[in-house]
Each structure stands twice: as structure tokens, then as C-alpha cells.
Amino acid sequence: MTTFYSLNTCGLTFSPTTLLRMKITMPRSLKYSVVLLFAIAASSYAQDWAKSRLDASPRHHEYVPLKHGNRTVQAFIVYPEVKDKAPVVILIHEIFGLSDWAKEMADELAGQGFVVVAPDLLSGFGPNGGGSSEFASQDATVKAVSGLDPDVVTADLDAAADYAKHIPAGNGKIAVAGFCWGGGKSFAFATHRKDLSAAFVFYGPGPADVTTITAPVYGFYAGNDARIGATIPGTTAAMKAAGKKYEPVTYDGAGHGFMRAGEDPSNTVPGNKTAREQAFSRLVTLIKEMKSAKTAGNFINDPVKGAASAASCHGSDAAM
């Protein structure tokens, strides 16, 4: 008796019945070719579902080269379809680089009425001087992002923020939002940049020194992410001691990377989807309520527990 297992590849699920039917109706050589094709596709880290949504978006997308010193950073820009000037969000990608999901996330935020600037922090560091899209594998991308010079990252983000401040369609309010590795960089950037209206940190650790932060910081954390969750008490204490505004929310039942995993059609963890919906709603509300940098203010709130069940980290735990 032969047992067939469910195979999920690029958002397509093949049931045991489907595979059994393949066995009966397909020539053996063709069957093996199909299985090999599925295996190759399964090893790919392309996010076809995110790309499809991005391609179907009615919003204006463009790539802009941001130059500072001898370096040029490519940034993905998305504009909302609104009448009035809007806040600008600087989106910092995960440890997976400026992926299709990162760009789709930027588009989704633009759909809520915000201009989004998403710099590719791997610009120039990929094969043949390319960026995120030039790396041959997810592992290669993770290694490259993990090895980025923090000072270069800060300079790149400064270039993005300077550009954001001068976008004619912007209303002068800029915020930074980062995910995974980018979440830690978002928190760190808040210690450096004084004209931010807010910093949004998605499952990233806090910096060692928070005393120079001037913007309110809002945290979004997963209940099933002990690696990052273990850092929250210390960060809370440091922010409180420094008199800074910090509002962390933990979404029970969600895993690290829930903003991506929660909208992935192949996600099997209910907690990821629930956390993603709640966190996105909270993020949009907070951006709409942002004050200008001069009046943003700072105070500390106690950590909050969110609702949301079992999860898995959809990426490497080797870095932020």
C-alpha cells in the first residue's frame, strides 16, 4: 500500500486524492517530472501570492534612487489614491530583504491612505551589484542582511527619511515601521532620528540605549516568540526609566512573522491570521492619530496582551 501526502507549493495545495489520480492517469516519466517540478518550486522563496496582489493593485508604484555620499539605495514608493496630503511611512523590510511581501505590505498601507517609502537596504550588495531580487536563495539573502553595517543601514534610512520629508504629496509627518530584523532597526532608528512622529516595531528587539528617543514607540509582538518576547520586560523598564512613550502589545497564539504569515494562503495557524488583522487595524489607527514630531510627546504605558494560537517562525532566528 502506498501512502500519499498533501503537498503545498506556492499557495497551491494538492490533496491525497489529487496525487492518487495523478498516479493512475499519468505516465511514469511524466509523473516523476511533475514531482520534481513541485520539489523545486517548494524550495523557492518567491511569494507568488504577494506578487499577484501587488500586480493587481490600482495604486501608483515607482522605484526611486536615493543617493547619499557614494552610495545609491533603490526605494520602492507607493502612493495612495487620496485627495489630501498624507503621512509618509518608511517601511523597513524583514531579514528576507525587499521581498514581494514587503512591497505588498507597502501597497496595503498605501491603500489605507499613506505614502510608503520602502528602501532596499541590500541595494548594491547583491550579485552583480544588484539588490534583494538578485540573490539566488533565501539563505543567501538572510546572510547578506545579517552582515549589513549598522552605520550604513542608518545612513540609508536617513536618505529615505529625507526623501519622505520632501515628498510633495506628504503632509510633513513621517514614521518608521519595521518587521522582524526591520523591527529592531525601526527601534534603533528612533534613537537617531529626531523628526519622527512615531516608530512601529514588529517583533524586533529594543536598542541598548533608549535615552535619545523622542518619538513614541509602539510594539507588536507574538505570543509564541520567546526569543523576542524575552526582551520586552527589559525594554519596557529602560523606556520607563528614560521617560519615553512605549506601548507594546503581545498577540497570543501568534508566531514571529505573523504579519506575513497571517495573510499567506498556506498559513495553518489561526493565531497568525487573528494577530495580523488586529495588528494591522491598530497600526492604521495609530498612523492616522499621529501628531507632528514637535508635539508627539513621550510617556510610558504598561505592556498589553492581545488576543490571537500556535505558530511557527517563518524565517531564521539568527538575527532580528
KAKAZI-V66259 format. One line per field, one symbol per residue. burial: b if it has 24 or more other ideal C-beta (glycine too) atoms within 12 Angstrom, else e. Layout:
burial->???
This chain:
burial->eeeeeeeebbbeebeeeeeeeeeeeeeeeeeeebeeebeeeeeebbbebbeebbeebebebeebebeeeeeebbbbbbbbeeeeebbbbbbbbbbbbbbbbbbbbbbbbbbbbbbbbbbbbbbbbbeeeebbbebeebebbbebbbebebebbbbbbbbbbbbbbebebbbbbbbbbbbbbbbbbbbbbbbbbebbbbbbbbbbbbbeebeebbbbbbbbbbbbbebbbebbeebbebbbebebbbbbbbbbbbbbbbbbbbbbebbebebbbbbbbbbbebbbebbeebeebeebebebeebeebebeebbbbbbeebb
